[in-house]
Amino acid sequence: MTLPFLNILLVFIGGGIGSVARYLTNLWALANFGPHYPWGTFTVNVVGSALMGSLTAFILARWAPDSGGNELRLFFTTGILGGFTTFSAFSLDTIVLWERGAIGQAVLYVASTIIVSFAVLAFALVSTRSWLA
């Protein structure tokens, strides 16, 4: 499968912008609220989810995929918001399943993503610490 260079470039540039925005948000939250709660991550997840909903609705309402809508979506949602927070993509995927009437799949997706991701992270953390010790 050949991917168009422009699409890759849009995601690459957008991802860089989003990652820098996440970093700056985390620095801001740390400076203003301290290190005792992950306010930076909370903020990017909530703001990113709000922006994902608004931008997705706006882009789909204003542009057809073949008239620039796909490129805008790639740059803003996959690129910028993907770099800012992947939780926004997780949230959008869940709501799309729900809106399609696949409520059981939406609930399973949320539960399995959380449980499996936490379990895999814990396993990787413990096994890597053990390997390094």
N, C-alpha and C positions, 0 to 999 in steps of 0.2 A: 504494500500500500504506500503510495507516494503522498506525502503531506505537502500542501502548498507552503512555500517559504514564507509568504506574507502572514499566514495564520500562525506559524511558529514564532515569527518575529513579534507579532502582536501579543501573544501569550507571554513571551520572554520579557518584553518591555513592561507590560502590565504587571507581571509577577514581581519584577524588581521594584516598581512603584509601590505595590501593595506590601511587600516585605519591609521596605523602609518605613512605610506608614505604621506597620505593626510595631516595629522597633521603637519608633518615636512615641507611639501610644504607650508602650510598656515603660519607657523612660519617664514619661509624664505621670503615669499612674504611680510609679515607684516614688517619684519626688513629691507627689501630692498626698498619697495615702499610705506610704510605707510598704515594707516587705511582708506584712503579716497575713495578707490575703491576696490572691492573684487577680487584683483589680484590672490589670492590663489585659489579661486574657479574657476576663469577663467582658470588658469593654469592647474588644475587637470582635468577640463572638456576637454580642448583641447588636452593635453598630453594623457589622458585616452582614448579619441576617436581615436587618432592616433594609440596608442598601441592596442586597440581593433581591429581595421581594420587589422593591420599587423599580430598580433598573430592569429586571426581567419583564415586569409588566409594561414598563415604558417602551422598551426596545421592541417587544412583541407587538405592541399596539401601533407603533409609529413606522417600523421598517419591516419589509418582507425579507426573508433570509437571503434572497438573491439580489437585493438592492442595498446591501451594506449592513443589514441586520445581523448577519452571521459574524461579520468582522467586528462590529460593535460589541456583540455578546462575548466573543472570544476575548477582546481587549479588556472589557470592564468586569465581566463575571468570572471567566476562567483565569484571566490574567491578574488584574488588580485585586479583586476580592479573593481569588484563590491564593494570592500571595499574602493578603491581609489576614484571612482566616479561612480554613477549609470547612469550618463549622457552618458557614453560610451555604456552601454547596450541599452539605449533609442535610441542613434544614430544608433547602429547596427540593432535594430529592424526596424527602419524607412527605412534604406537602403535595408534590406532584402525584405521588402514589395515592395519597389520601383523596385528592380531588378526582382521580381516576376511579374512585370507588374501591380501590384495593386496600381497604383499611387494615385487614389482617397482615398484609405484606408490609404496610407502613409501620405497624406496631412491631412486627418481627424485625424489620430493618433497624429500627431504633434500638430495640433491646439487644439484638445480636451485635450491632456495631459497638455499643457501649460495653457489653460483657466481653466480647472477643478482644476488642482493642485494649481494655484494661488488663485482661489476662495475658495477652501477648506482651504488652509493655512490662508487666510485673515479671514475667518469665525472662524476658530479655535483660532487664535490669539485674535480677538476681544471678542469672547465669553469667553475664558479663562481669559482674563484681566478683563472682567465684573464680572465673577464669583469670582475672587480673590479680587476685590475691596470692 
